[in-house]
């Protein structure tokens, strides 16, 4: 996927679970770590899982991920 995204002629933004493998695979792109709450499988907010996502951005005209999240 990283090879395909490297050839994109426009900009892109992608969110994946923050793992060492994802960080290695997408190291050439702009990244931003964000904390999120996954609650779809939890019947109550108290049971929601706090997880870290890695937002990855890039393309032919790279923009810092923080600018894409505004």
N, CA, C and O atoms as a GROMACS GRO file, in nm:
protein
  280
    1UNK      N    1   0.082  -0.118   0.000
    1UNK     CA    2   0.000   0.000   0.000
    1UNK      C    3   0.087   0.126   0.000
    1UNK      O    4   0.054   0.224  -0.067
    2UNK      N    5   0.197   0.124   0.074
    2UNK     CA    6   0.286   0.241   0.078
    2UNK      C    7   0.341   0.272  -0.061
    2UNK      O    8   0.352   0.389  -0.098
    3UNK      N    9   0.376   0.170  -0.137
    3UNK     CA   10   0.427   0.192  -0.273
    3UNK      C   11   0.321   0.256  -0.362
    3UNK      O   12   0.351   0.347  -0.440
    4UNK      N   13   0.199   0.210  -0.350
    4UNK     CA   14   0.089   0.265  -0.429
    4UNK      C   15   0.063   0.411  -0.390
    4UNK      O   16   0.045   0.497  -0.476
    5UNK      N   17   0.060   0.438  -0.259
    5UNK     CA   18   0.037   0.576  -0.214
    5UNK      C   19   0.150   0.670  -0.254
    5UNK      O   20   0.126   0.788  -0.276
    6UNK      N   21   0.271   0.618  -0.265
    6UNK     CA   22   0.384   0.702  -0.307
    6UNK      C   23   0.367   0.752  -0.450
    6UNK      O   24   0.427   0.852  -0.488
    7UNK      N   25   0.286   0.683  -0.529
    7UNK     CA   26   0.266   0.722  -0.669
    7UNK      C   27   0.138   0.802  -0.692
    7UNK      O   28   0.107   0.838  -0.805
    8UNK      N   29   0.063   0.831  -0.587
    8UNK     CA   30  -0.060   0.908  -0.599
    8UNK      C   31  -0.028   1.047  -0.652
    8UNK      O   32   0.066   1.111  -0.606
    9UNK      N   33  -0.107   1.094  -0.748
    9UNK     CA   34  -0.081   1.226  -0.807
    9UNK      C   35  -0.146   1.340  -0.729
    9UNK      O   36  -0.124   1.457  -0.761
   10UNK      N   37  -0.223   1.309  -0.631
   10UNK     CA   38  -0.284   1.410  -0.546
   10UNK      C   39  -0.246   1.385  -0.401
   10UNK      O   40  -0.150   1.313  -0.373
   11UNK      N   41  -0.319   1.443  -0.313
   11UNK     CA   42  -0.293   1.425  -0.170
   11UNK      C   43  -0.377   1.310  -0.116
   11UNK      O   44  -0.479   1.274  -0.175
   12UNK      N   45  -0.333   1.254  -0.005
   12UNK     CA   46  -0.412   1.151   0.060
   12UNK      C   47  -0.397   1.162   0.210
   12UNK      O   48  -0.301   1.219   0.262
   13UNK      N   49  -0.495   1.106   0.279
   13UNK     CA   50  -0.489   1.092   0.424
   13UNK      C   51  -0.542   0.953   0.457
   13UNK      O   52  -0.641   0.908   0.400
   14UNK      N   53  -0.474   0.887   0.550
   14UNK     CA   54  -0.504   0.748   0.584
   14UNK      C   55  -0.488   0.732   0.734
   14UNK      O   56  -0.396   0.788   0.793
   15UNK      N   57  -0.576   0.658   0.797
   15UNK     CA   58  -0.567   0.632   0.940
   15UNK      C   59  -0.558   0.480   0.962
   15UNK      O   60  -0.641   0.404   0.913
   16UNK      N   61  -0.455   0.440   1.037
   16UNK     CA   62  -0.435   0.298   1.068
   16UNK      C   63  -0.399   0.284   1.216
   16UNK      O   64  -0.357   0.380   1.280
   17UNK      N   65  -0.416   0.163   1.268
   17UNK     CA   66  -0.373   0.137   1.406
   17UNK      C   67  -0.225   0.170   1.418
   17UNK      O   68  -0.147   0.140   1.328
   18UNK      N   69  -0.187   0.230   1.529
   18UNK     CA   70  -0.048   0.269   1.552
   18UNK      C   71   0.029   0.147   1.602
   18UNK      O   72   0.022   0.111   1.719
   19UNK      N   73   0.102   0.085   1.511
   19UNK     CA   74   0.187  -0.030   1.544
   19UNK      C   75   0.327  -0.005   1.489
   19UNK      O   76   0.343   0.077   1.399
   20UNK      N   77   0.427  -0.074   1.542
   20UNK     CA   78   0.562  -0.057   1.489
   20UNK      C   79   0.570  -0.088   1.338
   20UNK      O   80   0.643  -0.022   1.264
   21UNK      N   81   0.495  -0.188   1.294
   21UNK     CA   82   0.497  -0.225   1.152
   21UNK      C   83   0.440  -0.114   1.064
   21UNK      O   84   0.493  -0.085   0.957
   22UNK      N   85   0.332  -0.052   1.109
   22UNK     CA   86   0.272   0.057   1.032
   22UNK      C   87   0.368   0.176   1.027
   22UNK      O   88   0.384   0.238   0.922
   23UNK      N   89   0.431   0.206   1.139
   23UNK     CA   90   0.528   0.317   1.141
   23UNK      C   91   0.644   0.291   1.046
   23UNK      O   92   0.690   0.383   0.977
   24UNK      N   93   0.692   0.167   1.041
   24UNK     CA   94   0.802   0.132   0.951
   24UNK      C   95   0.758   0.141   0.805
   24UNK      O   96   0.828   0.198   0.721
   25UNK      N   97   0.643   0.084   0.776
   25UNK     CA   98   0.592   0.081   0.639
   25UNK      C   99   0.569   0.220   0.582
   25UNK      O  100   0.596   0.245   0.465
   26UNK      N  101   0.520   0.312   0.666
   26UNK     CA  102   0.484   0.446   0.618
   26UNK      C  103   0.579   0.554   0.667
   26UNK      O  104   0.541   0.670   0.675
   27UNK      N  105   0.702   0.516   0.699
   27UNK     CA  106   0.802   0.611   0.753
   27UNK      C  107   0.834   0.725   0.656
   27UNK      O  108   0.876   0.832   0.701
   28UNK      N  109   0.814   0.706   0.528
   28UNK     CA  110   0.848   0.809   0.429
   28UNK      C  111   0.742   0.919   0.421
   28UNK      O  112   0.764   1.020   0.353
   29UNK      N  113   0.629   0.902   0.489
   29UNK     CA  114   0.519   0.997   0.480
   29UNK      C  115   0.508   1.079   0.608
   29UNK      O  116   0.566   1.046   0.711
   30UNK      N  117   0.432   1.186   0.598
   30UNK     CA  118   0.401   1.268   0.714
   30UNK      C  119   0.305   1.191   0.805
   30UNK      O  120   0.207   1.134   0.756
   31UNK      N  121   0.332   1.188   0.935
   31UNK     CA  122   0.245   1.113   1.027
   31UNK      C  123   0.214   1.196   1.151
   31UNK      O  124   0.288   1.286   1.189
   32UNK      N  125   0.102   1.163   1.212
   32UNK     CA  126   0.059   1.227   1.335
   32UNK      C  127  -0.010   1.121   1.421
   32UNK      O  128  -0.101   1.052   1.374
   33UNK      N  129   0.032   1.110   1.545
   33UNK     CA  130  -0.028   1.015   1.638
   33UNK      C  131  -0.148   1.082   1.705
   33UNK      O  132  -0.136   1.194   1.756
   34UNK      N  133  -0.262   1.013   1.706
   34UNK     CA  134  -0.380   1.067   1.773
   34UNK      C  135  -0.441   0.958   1.861
   34UNK      O  136  -0.430   0.840   1.831
   35UNK      N  137  -0.503   0.999   1.970
   35UNK     CA  138  -0.574   0.905   2.056
   35UNK      C  139  -0.720   0.909   2.019
   35UNK      O  140  -0.777   1.015   1.995
   36UNK      N  141  -0.782   0.792   2.013
   36UNK     CA  142  -0.923   0.784   1.977
   36UNK      C  143  -0.991   0.686   2.071
   36UNK      O  144  -0.925   0.611   2.143
   37UNK      N  145  -1.121   0.688   2.070
   37UNK     CA  146  -1.199   0.595   2.152
   37UNK      C  147  -1.282   0.509   2.059
   37UNK      O  148  -1.360   0.560   1.978
   38UNK      N  149  -1.265   0.378   2.070
   38UNK     CA  150  -1.344   0.284   1.992
   38UNK      C  151  -1.455   0.234   2.082
   38UNK      O  152  -1.429   0.168   2.183
   39UNK      N  153  -1.578   0.264   2.046
   39UNK     CA  154  -1.689   0.226   2.132
   39UNK      C  155  -1.794   0.141   2.062
   39UNK      O  156  -1.895   0.106   2.123
   40UNK      N  157  -1.773   0.107   1.937
   40UNK     CA  158  -1.876   0.036   1.861
   40UNK      C  159  -1.910  -0.100   1.922
   40UNK      O  160  -2.024  -0.146   1.912
   41UNK      N  161  -1.813  -0.164   1.984
   41UNK     CA  162  -1.840  -0.297   2.039
   41UNK      C  163  -1.874  -0.292   2.188
   41UNK      O  164  -1.896  -0.396   2.250
   42UNK      N  165  -1.878  -0.173   2.244
   42UNK     CA  166  -1.906  -0.159   2.386
   42UNK      C  167  -2.047  -0.104   2.407
   42UNK      O  168  -2.084  -0.004   2.344
   43UNK      N  169  -2.125  -0.166   2.494
   43UNK     CA  170  -2.261  -0.117   2.518
   43UNK      C  171  -2.265   0.012   2.600
   43UNK      O  172  -2.367   0.080   2.603
   44UNK      N  173  -2.154   0.045   2.668
   44UNK     CA  174  -2.150   0.167   2.749
   44UNK      C  175  -2.022   0.244   2.721
   44UNK      O  176  -1.920   0.183   2.686
   45UNK      N  177  -2.024   0.376   2.735
   45UNK     CA  178  -1.901   0.454   2.716
   45UNK      C  179  -1.789   0.413   2.810
   45UNK      O  180  -1.671   0.424   2.776
   46UNK      N  181  -1.825   0.367   2.929
   46UNK     CA  182  -1.723   0.326   3.025
   46UNK      C  183  -1.642   0.206   2.974
   46UNK      O  184  -1.527   0.187   3.015
   47UNK      N  185  -1.700   0.126   2.887
   47UNK     CA  186  -1.630   0.009   2.834
   47UNK      C  187  -1.555   0.035   2.705
   47UNK      O  188  -1.496  -0.057   2.648
   48UNK      N  189  -1.558   0.159   2.658
   48UNK     CA  190  -1.491   0.193   2.532
   48UNK      C  191  -1.340   0.181   2.547
   48UNK      O  192  -1.284   0.209   2.653
   49UNK      N  193  -1.276   0.139   2.440
   49UNK     CA  194  -1.131   0.122   2.440
   49UNK      C  195  -1.063   0.248   2.389
   49UNK      O  196  -1.102   0.303   2.286
   50UNK      N  197  -0.960   0.295   2.461
   50UNK     CA  198  -0.878   0.407   2.416
   50UNK      C  199  -0.762   0.348   2.336
   50UNK      O  200  -0.685   0.266   2.388
   51UNK      N  201  -0.750   0.390   2.213
   51UNK     CA  202  -0.647   0.338   2.124
   51UNK      C  203  -0.573   0.453   2.056
   51UNK      O  204  -0.622   0.565   2.050
   52UNK      N  205  -0.455   0.422   2.006
   52UNK     CA  206  -0.378   0.521   1.931
   52UNK      C  207  -0.383   0.487   1.783
   52UNK      O  208  -0.358   0.374   1.743
   53UNK      N  209  -0.415   0.587   1.704
   53UNK     CA  210  -0.418   0.575   1.558
   53UNK      C  211  -0.300   0.655   1.503
   53UNK      O  212  -0.254   0.752   1.565
   54UNK      N  213  -0.253   0.614   1.388
   54UNK     CA  214  -0.151   0.690   1.318
   54UNK      C  215  -0.216   0.744   1.192
   54UNK      O  216  -0.256   0.669   1.104
   55UNK      N  217  -0.225   0.877   1.184
   55UNK     CA  218  -0.280   0.942   1.065
   55UNK      C  219  -0.162   0.970   0.973
   55UNK      O  220  -0.064   1.033   1.012
   56UNK      N  221  -0.174   0.921   0.850
   56UNK     CA  222  -0.066   0.927   0.752
   56UNK      C  223  -0.113   1.015   0.636
   56UNK      O  224  -0.224   0.999   0.587
   57UNK      N  225  -0.029   1.105   0.594
   57UNK     CA  226  -0.065   1.193   0.484
   57UNK      C  227   0.050   1.209   0.386
   57UNK      O  228   0.166   1.187   0.421
   58UNK      N  229   0.016   1.246   0.265
   58UNK     CA  230   0.120   1.267   0.166
   58UNK      C  231   0.062   1.286   0.028
   58UNK      O  232  -0.052   1.331   0.012
   59UNK      N  233   0.140   1.251  -0.071
   59UNK     CA  234   0.102   1.270  -0.209
   59UNK      C  235   0.203   1.359  -0.278
   59UNK      O  236   0.307   1.392  -0.220
   60UNK      N  237   0.173   1.397  -0.399
   60UNK     CA  238   0.266   1.478  -0.478
   60UNK      C  239   0.288   1.616  -0.418
   60UNK      O  240   0.395   1.676  -0.437
   61UNK      N  241   0.190   1.667  -0.348
   61UNK     CA  242   0.204   1.798  -0.284
   61UNK      C  243   0.186   1.774  -0.134
   61UNK      O  244   0.081   1.805  -0.079
   62UNK      N  245   0.288   1.720  -0.065
   62UNK     CA  246   0.273   1.683   0.076
   62UNK      C  247   0.232   1.801   0.163
   62UNK      O  248   0.279   1.914   0.147
   63UNK      N  249   0.144   1.772   0.254
   63UNK     CA  250   0.095   1.869   0.350
   63UNK      C  251   0.110   1.806   0.487
   63UNK      O  252   0.079   1.688   0.504
   64UNK      N  253   0.158   1.880   0.587
   64UNK     CA  254   0.166   1.823   0.721
   64UNK      C  255   0.029   1.771   0.764
   64UNK      O  256  -0.072   1.838   0.744
   65UNK      N  257   0.027   1.653   0.824
   65UNK     CA  258  -0.098   1.592   0.865
   65UNK      C  259  -0.179   1.685   0.955
   65UNK      O  260  -0.301   1.690   0.944
   66UNK      N  261  -0.112   1.759   1.042
   66UNK     CA  262  -0.183   1.850   1.132
   66UNK      C  263  -0.269   1.949   1.053
   66UNK      O  264  -0.376   1.987   1.099
   67UNK      N  265  -0.223   1.992   0.935
   67UNK     CA  266  -0.301   2.084   0.852
   67UNK      C  267  -0.422   2.016   0.792
   67UNK      O  268  -0.524   2.082   0.769
   68UNK      N  269  -0.415   1.886   0.768
   68UNK     CA  270  -0.528   1.814   0.710
   68UNK      C  271  -0.637   1.789   0.813
   68UNK      O  272  -0.753   1.769   0.777
   69UNK      N  273  -0.602   1.788   0.941
   69UNK     CA  274  -0.696   1.758   1.047
   69UNK      C  275  -0.775   1.880   1.093
   69UNK      O  276  -0.864   1.867   1.177
   70UNK      N  277  -0.743   1.997   1.041
   70UNK     CA  278  -0.812   2.119   1.083
   70UNK      C  279  -0.952   2.125   1.028
   70UNK      O  280  -1.024   2.221   1.054
   0.00000   0.00000   0.00000
